[in-house]
Amino acid sequence: MRIYVTLWFDKVIIMKRAQLVKLWIWGTISLMIGLTCSCDEFCEESNRTAMVVNFYIADTDSVLEVEKLTVQGLDTDSVLYREVTAKTVLCPLNPGADLTKYIFTNDTITDTIIISYTRHTGFVSSECGCVNYSSIEIDPNTIFNSIKKIEITNPTVGPVSYRPDVINEENIRIYY
């Protein structure tokens, strides 16, 4: 029977070979678990920012479900929504500009909405990092055809969830 000597916290411990192997295996497993597990929480916040736009009937102030709605960015090829029926749309702002233009087409009538904004960065958490926030205003060059009025209910645009079970805070009301 062989006896192995190992140093452990500056003490000499005499062990049998089987005990040394067990200690080495448990130490390796503990080290692997410790390195693979993390105490940090996962980022459950969305880092994508967008304006939350809801539709209303101008005379009654009740929620409107707009049919055959198409929303696209002006001067871009991006179509956000194509001929959908919606009460709410999420419109992202261009993070590299201070102005974003959208074309809202309801059936065949087109409205051009121009949003100007100032951008600033906010810290969310160590897991999620930073996110862009914007303070929005309706540009006076906005063209109304079928839209009666636009009202900003919350000028601060921040992160939104694209999950259907999450209700995002409204930024803009569009009245038809």
N, C-alpha and C positions, 0 to 999 in steps of 0.2 A: 504494500500500500504506500503510495507516494504521498507526500505532504508538500503542498505548494505554499509559498509565502508571497503575499501581496501587500502593498502599502495602501492603506485606506485612512485618510485624514491623519496622516503622520503617525499612525499606529501600526504595529506589525500584528497581523492576524494570521494565524495558521489555520488553513482550511483543507478539507479533503477535496479531491479533484471534482467530484459530483457537485459539491456545494459551490465551488468556484464557477462551474459551468452554469448552474442555476442562477447565480448572482449576475453573471454576464448576460444571460438571456433576459432576465427581468430588467436589468439596466438598459439593455438595447431597446426592448419593447417600450419601456417608460420614456426613453429619449425620443423614440419615433412618435409616440402619441403626443408628447409635449411639443414637438416641432410641428406636427400637422394640425393640431388643434389651436385655435386662437380665441382669446377672450374678447377680441373686438367684435362688435356687432356688425351685421351686414347693413349696407346702405339700402334702406327701404324707401328713400325719397327719390323722386324723379328729378333729374337735372335738366330736363327739357322744359323750356319756358314757352308759353303761348298765351294769347289773349283768349279769354272765354267770352264768346259772343252768344247772347240769347235773343230770341225773337219774340216780339209782343205785338198785340193789336193796339193801334194808336188810340182808338176811341174808348176801349174798355180796360186797357192796361192788363189784359189777360195773356197768358202764354200762347204763342202761335206756333203751329207746326207748318213750316214752309215746305211746299212741294216743288219738285223739279228745281232744286237749288244747286247752282254751280258756284264754287268759290275758287278763284285762282289768283295767283300773284301777278301783278301787272309788270311788264318788262321781264318776265321770266316764263319758262315753260311749265312751271309747277302748277298742277291742278290739285287743290286740296280736297275738294268734294266735287263729284260730277253727278248732276241730276239726282240728288238725294232728297229724302224727306227728313227734315231735321228741326228740332227745337233749339239746339245748341250746336255751335261749331267751335273748333279750336284753331286759332290762326297764329302761327309762329311769327315772331318778329325777326328781321334780319339782324344777327348779332354784329355785323360789320358795317351797319349803316344807322343813320338817325331818322330814317323815313322808310315806311313800307306801304306799298299801294296794293289794294285788293280790288278785284272785280267780282261783285256779287250779281249773279244773273238768276232772276226768278222767272222761270219759263222763258220768255224772250226779252224781258226788260232788264237793262243793265244799269247798275249803280257802281260808281267808282268811289271807294273809301280810302282816304289817305290818312295814315296814322304817323304822327311825328312823336319822337320819344328821346329821352335821355337815358343812357345806360349806366349802370353801376354794378359792381360785383359784390356779392354777399357770401359770407362763410356759412355753410350749412352744418357740417360736422367733420370730424377727422376721417370718418368712413366715406362720406359723400363728397367732401371737398367744397369747392366754391361753385356758385351758380350766378348767372346773369339776371339781374332785375332791370326792369324798365319802367319809367314814369311816362305814361302816354297822354297824348292830346289829339283831338280831331283836327286835322289840317283844314283851314278855311277853303281850300281848293277842292274839297270833297264834292262830288257831283251826285245829287239825288234825282232819281226818276220815279221809282216805285216806293222808295223809303221815305217815310214822313219825317222822322227825326232820329238822331242818334244821341244817346246819353251815356256818359261814362259813370259807372257806379263805383268802380274801384280803379284808380289811376295806376296802381302798382301791379305790374305784370310779373309773375314769378313762376316757379315750377308748377307743372300740372301733371295729373295722372291721366293716361290715355285708357285706363281700364273703365269699362262701362258701369261698374258697380260703385265708382267713386264720383262724388259730386264736387266739382271744382268751384272755386269762388268766382262769381261773375265779374267781368271787367267792363263789358259794353252791352247796352240794350239797343237793339235796332227795332224801331216801330214801323210797321206796315199799315 
